[in-house]
Amino acid sequence: MKTIKRHMSALSGLFSWVKERPEDYGYRGANHFQGHRYGRSEVKRWMWETEDLQALFNTPIWTGCDLSRRAKPGTALVYDAYYWLPLLATYHGLRQEEIAQLRASDIQEEDGIWFINIHSENGNHVKTEAGERRVPIHSYIISLGFLDYVSIFRRKSDNHLWPTLKRGGPDKKFSHYYTQRFTEYCRQTGIYDESRPFHALRASFRIFLEDTQAKSVHISKVVGHSLTTELGEGGRYTKKFNMSTLKQVVDKFDPKVNLPHLVRFDPAKHRIQP
C-alpha cells in the first residue's frame, strides 16, 4: 500500500503538470489521482494493528522463554537479535536488513540526540539512495536500555550488534535466516498471518505516524523514502533535516500497546545470548 500511495502521488503530480500545459499536450480533463484518501480498511492487510503488536510482544521472547525453545514460555529473557529487531522495526520503520547489519559504531549521538546511522559503507546493503539516512532513536527504546546493550559491543573488535546472525542467501544478507526464523516463531506462537510479515512492521510505523500531525516529508525522511514525491525535483537536493525535528517525529509514534512486562536491559544481570 505504501508503494501504491507513492505512485498515486507521483501520477497526481504528473497530471497536474500536464494540465498546466494544455496547448502542449491537449489534455483538459480532471486529475483523477489527486485527493484520494486511504481508509484504514484499505491498508489493514499490510500492517500490524495495535492488537497485533500487543500479541507479538506478549509472546515468550518478551515475557520469558525456555532457552532451548524460544517460542515456549519460561523464565529466561535473552536480549539478542530476536528481542531487539522487532522492537527497532516497530518504533523506527527500519527495513529488516538495515537493522540486522547494524554495528555499535552505527549508533551515534549529535547534540544530545542518539540516532541510527544507515549507510552503505563496510559492505552494508542500502536499498536506495534515500535509504542512507540518520534515524533518531525513539525514547521508549532508549528507556529499555538499548544504549546499554550497544555499549557492550563498542569494546569488541567486531562490533556487529547481533553475533548470532550470519550472512546468508544470494545477497549475503544478515537478515536472510532471521526472516525465516521470525516467520517460524510467529507460527509456533500462534500469531502468524501471511499479511503480517516482518516488513509490515515498517508499513505500520508510517501508517500510525500519518494519523498524527507529523509532516509527510519528515516521515519519508525517517523511513528512507524518496522526497521527490512531496517536494518534486527539489527533493533531490534536500539532504538533511534538523535532527531535533526528526526526533520529534519519531517520538510521535505511539502504537498504543501496553508493555509493562518489558524489563530494561541491565548488562550486569541480563544475558545477550541463549
C-alpha positions as CSV (number, residue, x, y, z in Angstrom):
1,M,0.0,0.0,0.0
2,K,2.9,2.4,0.7
3,T,4.2,1.9,-2.8
4,I,0.7,2.4,-4.3
5,K,0.3,5.6,-2.4
6,R,3.7,6.9,-3.6
7,H,2.8,6.0,-7.2
8,M,-0.6,7.7,-6.9
9,S,1.0,10.8,-5.6
10,A,3.6,10.8,-8.4
11,L,0.9,10.4,-11.0
12,S,-1.1,13.2,-9.5
13,G,1.9,15.5,-9.8
14,L,2.4,14.4,-13.4
15,F,-1.2,15.1,-14.3
16,S,-1.1,18.5,-12.6
17,W,1.9,19.4,-14.7
18,V,0.3,18.2,-17.9
19,K,-3.0,20.1,-17.1
20,E,-1.0,23.3,-16.8
21,R,0.2,22.9,-20.4
22,P,-3.0,22.1,-22.4
23,E,-1.6,23.5,-25.6
24,D,1.4,21.2,-25.5
25,Y,-0.4,18.0,-24.5
26,G,-4.1,18.5,-25.4
27,Y,-5.3,17.3,-22.0
28,R,-8.0,19.3,-20.3
29,G,-9.7,16.6,-18.2
30,A,-9.7,16.1,-14.4
31,N,-6.8,14.9,-12.3
32,H,-8.2,11.6,-11.1
33,F,-5.2,10.9,-9.0
34,Q,-5.5,14.0,-6.8
35,G,-7.1,14.0,-3.4
36,H,-7.6,10.2,-3.0
37,R,-7.8,9.3,0.7
38,Y,-6.9,5.9,2.0
39,G,-9.1,4.5,4.8
40,R,-7.7,2.1,7.4
41,S,-9.7,-0.7,5.7
42,E,-7.6,-0.3,2.6
43,V,-4.3,-0.7,4.3
44,K,-5.2,-3.1,7.1
45,R,-4.0,-6.2,5.2
46,W,-0.4,-5.0,5.2
47,M,0.2,-3.8,8.7
48,W,0.4,-4.7,12.3
49,E,-2.6,-3.1,14.1
50,T,-2.3,-2.3,17.9
51,E,-3.8,-5.7,18.8
52,D,-1.4,-7.5,16.5
53,L,1.6,-5.7,18.1
54,Q,0.3,-6.5,21.5
55,A,0.0,-10.1,20.7
56,L,3.5,-10.2,19.3
57,F,5.2,-8.6,22.3
58,N,3.1,-10.8,24.6
59,T,4.9,-13.9,23.3
60,P,7.7,-15.7,25.2
61,I,10.7,-13.8,23.8
62,W,9.5,-10.7,25.6
63,T,7.6,-12.3,28.6
64,G,10.0,-15.1,29.4
65,C,11.1,-18.1,27.4
66,D,12.6,-21.6,27.6
67,L,16.3,-21.3,26.5
68,S,16.0,-24.5,24.5
69,R,13.0,-23.3,22.6
70,R,12.3,-19.6,22.4
71,A,8.6,-20.0,21.5
72,K,8.0,-21.9,24.7
73,P,7.1,-20.0,27.8
74,G,9.8,-20.0,30.5
75,T,11.7,-17.7,32.8
76,A,14.6,-16.6,30.6
77,L,15.0,-13.2,28.9
78,V,17.6,-13.0,26.2
79,Y,18.4,-9.6,24.8
80,D,19.6,-10.6,21.4
81,A,18.6,-10.0,17.8
82,Y,15.3,-11.9,18.3
83,Y,14.4,-9.5,21.1
84,W,15.6,-6.2,19.6
85,L,14.9,-6.4,15.9
86,P,11.1,-6.4,16.1
87,L,11.2,-3.6,18.6
88,L,13.5,-1.5,16.4
89,A,11.5,-2.1,13.3
90,T,8.2,-1.2,15.1
91,Y,9.5,2.0,16.6
92,H,11.6,3.3,13.7
93,G,10.2,1.9,10.5
94,L,13.5,0.4,9.6
95,R,14.0,-2.2,6.9
96,Q,14.9,-5.6,8.2
97,E,18.5,-5.6,6.7
98,E,19.1,-2.1,7.9
99,I,18.7,-3.4,11.5
100,A,20.3,-6.8,11.0
101,Q,23.6,-5.3,9.7
102,L,23.9,-2.7,12.5
103,R,27.2,-2.2,14.3
104,A,27.8,-0.4,17.6
105,S,29.6,2.3,15.6
106,D,26.4,3.0,13.7
107,I,24.7,4.1,17.0
108,Q,25.8,7.8,17.3
109,E,25.0,11.0,19.1
110,E,24.6,14.6,18.0
111,D,23.7,17.5,20.2
112,G,22.3,15.1,22.8
113,I,20.2,13.1,20.4
114,W,21.1,9.5,19.8
115,F,20.5,8.2,16.3
116,I,21.0,5.2,14.0
117,N,23.3,5.9,11.0
118,I,22.1,3.9,8.0
119,H,24.8,3.8,5.4
120,S,26.3,1.7,2.6
121,E,29.9,1.5,3.8
122,N,31.7,-1.7,5.0
123,G,29.6,-3.9,2.7
124,N,26.2,-2.8,4.1
125,H,23.1,-3.1,2.0
126,V,21.0,0.1,1.5
127,K,18.0,-0.3,-0.8
128,T,18.1,3.2,-2.3
129,E,20.0,6.5,-2.2
130,A,17.2,7.9,0.1
131,G,17.8,4.9,2.4
132,E,21.1,6.4,3.5
133,R,19.9,8.5,6.5
134,R,20.1,9.1,10.2
135,V,17.2,8.0,12.3
136,P,16.7,9.3,15.8
137,I,16.2,6.6,18.4
138,H,12.7,6.5,19.9
139,S,12.7,7.5,23.6
140,Y,10.9,4.3,24.5
141,I,13.7,2.1,23.0
142,I,16.2,4.2,25.0
143,S,14.2,3.5,28.1
144,L,14.5,-0.2,27.5
145,G,18.3,0.0,27.8
146,F,19.2,-0.2,24.1
147,L,22.2,2.1,24.5
148,D,23.5,0.0,27.4
149,Y,23.2,-3.0,25.1
150,V,25.1,-1.2,22.4
151,S,27.9,-0.2,24.8
152,I,28.8,-3.9,25.3
153,F,29.8,-4.1,21.6
154,R,31.7,-0.9,21.4
155,R,34.5,-2.7,23.2
156,K,34.7,-5.6,20.7
157,S,36.8,-5.8,17.6
158,D,33.8,-7.0,15.6
159,N,31.2,-4.6,16.9
160,H,28.3,-6.1,14.9
161,L,25.3,-5.9,17.3
162,W,23.9,-9.3,16.7
163,P,26.5,-12.1,17.0
164,T,24.0,-14.9,16.3
165,L,23.1,-13.5,12.9
166,K,25.1,-14.8,10.0
167,R,25.0,-13.7,6.4
168,G,23.1,-15.9,4.0
169,G,21.2,-16.1,0.7
170,P,22.3,-15.0,-2.7
171,D,22.8,-11.4,-1.4
172,K,24.7,-12.5,1.7
173,K,22.4,-10.5,4.0
174,F,22.3,-10.8,7.8
175,S,18.5,-10.8,7.7
176,H,18.3,-13.9,5.4
177,Y,18.0,-16.6,8.1
178,Y,16.3,-14.3,10.6
179,T,13.4,-13.8,8.2
180,Q,12.7,-17.5,8.1
181,R,13.1,-17.8,11.9
182,F,10.8,-14.9,12.6
183,T,8.1,-16.4,10.4
184,E,8.5,-19.8,12.1
185,Y,8.4,-18.2,15.6
186,C,5.1,-16.5,14.7
187,R,3.7,-19.9,13.6
188,Q,4.9,-21.6,16.8
189,T,3.3,-18.9,19.0
190,G,0.0,-18.9,17.1
191,I,0.2,-15.3,15.8
192,Y,1.2,-15.9,12.2
193,D,-0.7,-14.2,9.5
194,E,0.6,-14.1,5.9
195,S,-0.5,-10.4,5.6
196,R,1.8,-9.5,8.6
197,P,5.4,-10.4,7.7
198,F,8.3,-8.7,9.4
199,H,8.4,-6.0,6.7
200,A,4.8,-5.0,7.6
201,L,6.2,-3.6,10.9
202,R,7.8,-0.9,8.7
203,A,4.5,-0.2,7.0
204,S,2.7,0.1,10.3
205,F,5.2,2.7,11.5
206,R,4.4,5.0,8.6
207,I,0.6,4.4,8.8
208,F,0.5,5.2,12.6
209,L,2.5,8.3,12.1
210,E,0.3,9.5,9.3
211,D,-2.5,9.6,11.8
212,T,-0.5,12.2,13.8
213,Q,0.4,15.8,12.9
214,A,3.8,14.8,11.6
215,K,4.5,16.1,8.1
216,S,4.7,13.5,5.3
217,V,8.1,14.8,4.1
218,H,9.5,14.3,7.6
219,I,8.1,10.8,7.8
220,S,9.6,10.0,4.4
221,K,13.0,11.2,5.6
222,V,12.8,8.9,8.6
223,V,11.8,5.8,6.7
224,G,14.1,6.4,3.8
225,H,11.6,7.1,1.0
226,S,12.4,9.5,-1.8
227,L,11.5,13.1,-1.1
228,T,10.7,13.9,-4.8
229,T,7.0,12.8,-4.3
230,E,6.4,15.5,-1.7
231,L,8.9,18.1,-3.0
232,G,9.2,17.4,-6.7
233,E,12.6,17.7,-8.2
234,G,13.7,19.9,-5.3
235,G,13.5,16.8,-3.1
236,R,16.6,15.5,-4.8
237,Y,18.7,18.3,-3.2
238,T,17.2,18.1,0.3
239,K,19.8,16.0,2.1
240,K,19.5,17.0,5.7
241,F,16.7,17.8,8.2
242,N,17.3,19.2,11.7
243,M,17.9,16.2,14.0
244,S,15.7,17.6,16.7
245,T,12.8,17.8,14.2
246,L,13.2,14.2,13.2
247,K,13.4,13.2,16.8
248,Q,10.1,14.8,17.5
249,V,8.6,12.9,14.5
250,V,9.9,9.6,15.7
251,D,8.7,10.1,19.3
252,K,5.2,10.9,17.9
253,F,4.9,7.2,17.0
254,D,2.7,5.5,19.6
255,P,1.0,2.2,18.7
256,K,-1.0,2.2,22.0
257,V,0.4,-1.1,23.1
258,N,0.6,-2.0,26.8
259,L,4.1,-3.4,27.6
260,P,4.7,-3.1,31.4
261,H,6.4,-6.6,31.3
262,L,9.3,-5.3,29.2
263,V,12.2,-5.1,31.6
264,R,15.0,-2.5,31.0
265,F,18.2,-4.3,29.9
266,D,20.9,-4.4,32.6
267,P,24.3,-5.6,31.5
268,A,25.1,-6.8,35.0
269,K,22.0,-9.0,35.2
270,H,20.8,-10.0,31.7
271,R,22.1,-12.3,29.1
272,I,22.7,-11.3,25.4
273,Q,22.9,-14.9,24.1
274,P,20.9,-18.1,24.9
